[in-house]
Amino acid sequence: LQEVFDVPLVIQMTDDEKALWKDLSLEDANKLAHENIKDIIAFGFNPEKTFIFCDLEYIPSCKEFYWNMNRIQKCINYNQAQKCFGFSGDSYIGKISFPAIQAAPSFSTSFPHIFGDKKVHCLIPCAIDQDPYFRITRDVAPRLKQNKPVLLHSTFLPALQGAQTKMSSSDSMSNVEMSDTPKKIKTKINKHAFSGGKGSIEEHRKLGGDTSVDVPYHYLRFFEPDDDRLAEIKRDYESGALLSGEIKKILIDHLQAYVKEFQDRRANVTPEFLDKFLSRHPMDI
């Protein structure tokens, strides 16, 4: 999206949220956020058009962000927050007030070093589980004379065991991790990726595979950049011309290359390069 639109990108690291919801100190949550920032940078964002900030560091030093946060807090009562986020009587008050912190970056005036006092529309790519935060932001934006943010919901990759199962950080075999070696990626896909193929080669050649449940095919929808090639893979697999082991091999090659490139970029994130993303620098808008 940054390459297509060539616009400023702002990434919020909610280290304060992690400290509230997880068994983490503020110091550990902030340290973890900085490691996560290195992972984000390794995906290849443009430092000239990207600003990454940690809540625990930026909010205390930016009056405009803090004021927007308080304006949002004044627009949402407890009943609204409880219905939207499911808070209960034993919820920390920090959790109850947190939605305003996540909502504030939706308004360009929270970043005066980039936008000044201009009210610029905000596009937010996010997973569906983050939707409640920005749905309530859209509700309060007109009352604050701000632009409503626009959401682009991302699609989750299924767990390797199939679309009906969930990835888990405690089960490394449910996903491909960005730290995996090429050998480990191959083993995970071959042994654990749910197949839509048939029980024998003969049956598969006759009836073909089911791409609606085949995990390697679903992953290729994300990692195969050529739509014509993806259509060809789908056609061949469903006709039986392409076997389960062969479609897994195609995916393994893509994932091994993708993860290796990420790991190389991650290793080259120096403190100086990190500072380019964390520093408050003007951008062309």
Buried (B, 14 or more C-beta within 10 A) or exposed (E): EBEEEEBBBBBBBBBBBBBBBEEBEEEBBBEBBBEBBBBBBBEEBBBEBBBBBBBBBBBEEBEBBBEBBEBBBEBBEEEBBBEBBEBEEEBEEEBBBBBBBBBBBBBBBBBBEBBEEEEBEBEBEBEEEBEBBBEBBBBBBEEBEBBBBEBEEEEEBBBBBBBEBEBEEEBBBBBBEEEBEBEBBBBBBBEBBBBBBBEEEEEBEEEBBBBEBBBBBBBBBEBBEEEEEBEBBBEBBBEBBBBBEBBBBBBBBBBBEBBBEBBEBBEEBEEEEBEBBBEEBEBEE
